[in-house]
């Protein structure tokens, strides 16, 4: 069996390893025009979380009695980030492909005809095709935007200079994380969000709290305001009639799937505005699977890797189907925001506790920062269906909620689970005690 994987980001690379665990004999070829490991390894997850960790450590010193704040060394921060990305060199990734007996073909790949992928004039025959072409920053059609050199996450994560002033267009996860990072590095930061709140796809409680904390840190957060026109300089004319000037503009307005100029129209796929449509086994057409951001299901690295495992199992004729009831997401601001499952459907019941009720918070930092846990349940079967958490390392202790939702663990069982003391995991117990009162 000849398998061609079009796209060598984290999702495509993960698929190779997943399939190889099932099949020792398949001829696997990975096609990638840029860096093996893709966006997450070099321009998103890994570099940004490294950058954010440095500023988080510095800020925590201000909230811990007996410790003294240090002056952030920008060169040191860049050095740590550059080491994490291997200076944007993917040589270290290639030995994994060798271990998995996978051939790498560098170049721009496209479907020449069903059964054949062309890479810069070279034809690769396949029996099975996997589309893992990922996504790219979505650039809004704003008058004059092309007249300046603006940043996306790619430029922001490769810079070696802190701008004196920065305007962030978009208050989603990427915009929020980078806004806080550059503010703590010394930039005067303004966040412009056209929607009703920061983190528009997360429960409103989280976005509201994050906006308040940002403003306390000196970040200018403007909600319901967008950019109407960009002029060289950089001068921005806003929808509320005001103007802004800044040294840099960061565009963080979401991502769009890479489906153009790939010859996909020859394969009988259904392509919508969100990407390639797939079934529960990640099949897009006969002998064609699509995984990761290109499906538009949820643009997270961990979801792409999950889909890679499901697709590999299906290709190997194992029983597998994707289940998206419990997709976790971490937003690595300080404090972190963790969310999983459904948090806004009608008919759900919910309960909220403040993080200040946890003994752990008083041992973690002083003065205590605001944070909370809110859980959501289906009152019929009495199981959790969603949760949102704001607090230190929230993405880590979110895991209990993720497993509880995925496994449909009864609330009674969760209440009877022993939580370690003193930890943030105690929030599971306290929030469910409040929920139990509502369910009763």
Secondary structure as GFF3:
##gff-version 3
##sequence-region A 1 440
A	DSSP	beta_strand	2	6	.	.	.	ID=ss1
A	DSSP	alpha_helix	10	22	.	.	.	ID=ss2
A	DSSP	beta_strand	27	32	.	.	.	ID=ss3
A	DSSP	alpha_helix	38	42	.	.	.	ID=ss4
A	DSSP	alpha_helix	45	62	.	.	.	ID=ss5
A	DSSP	alpha_helix	74	84	.	.	.	ID=ss6
A	DSSP	three_ten_helix	86	88	.	.	.	ID=ss7
A	DSSP	alpha_helix	91	99	.	.	.	ID=ss8
A	DSSP	beta_strand	102	106	.	.	.	ID=ss9
A	DSSP	beta_strand	109	113	.	.	.	ID=ss10
A	DSSP	beta_strand	116	119	.	.	.	ID=ss11
A	DSSP	beta_strand	122	125	.	.	.	ID=ss12
A	DSSP	beta_strand	128	131	.	.	.	ID=ss13
A	DSSP	beta_strand	135	137	.	.	.	ID=ss14
A	DSSP	three_ten_helix	145	147	.	.	.	ID=ss15
A	DSSP	alpha_helix	153	156	.	.	.	ID=ss16
A	DSSP	beta_strand	165	169	.	.	.	ID=ss17
A	DSSP	alpha_helix	173	185	.	.	.	ID=ss18
A	DSSP	beta_strand	188	193	.	.	.	ID=ss19
A	DSSP	alpha_helix	204	216	.	.	.	ID=ss20
A	DSSP	beta_strand	220	223	.	.	.	ID=ss21
A	DSSP	beta_strand	227	231	.	.	.	ID=ss22
A	DSSP	beta_strand	235	238	.	.	.	ID=ss23
A	DSSP	beta_strand	243	245	.	.	.	ID=ss24
A	DSSP	beta_strand	248	251	.	.	.	ID=ss25
A	DSSP	beta_strand	255	257	.	.	.	ID=ss26
A	DSSP	three_ten_helix	264	267	.	.	.	ID=ss27
A	DSSP	beta_strand	271	272	.	.	.	ID=ss28
A	DSSP	beta_strand	275	276	.	.	.	ID=ss29
A	DSSP	beta_strand	283	285	.	.	.	ID=ss30
A	DSSP	beta_strand	288	290	.	.	.	ID=ss31
A	DSSP	three_ten_helix	292	295	.	.	.	ID=ss32
A	DSSP	alpha_helix	301	315	.	.	.	ID=ss33
A	DSSP	beta_strand	328	331	.	.	.	ID=ss34
A	DSSP	beta_strand	336	341	.	.	.	ID=ss35
A	DSSP	beta_strand	348	354	.	.	.	ID=ss36
A	DSSP	three_ten_helix	355	357	.	.	.	ID=ss37
A	DSSP	alpha_helix	359	364	.	.	.	ID=ss38
A	DSSP	beta_strand	372	378	.	.	.	ID=ss39
A	DSSP	beta_strand	383	391	.	.	.	ID=ss40
A	DSSP	alpha_helix	394	397	.	.	.	ID=ss41
A	DSSP	alpha_helix	399	406	.	.	.	ID=ss42
A	DSSP	alpha_helix	411	415	.	.	.	ID=ss43
A	DSSP	alpha_helix	426	439	.	.	.	ID=ss44
###
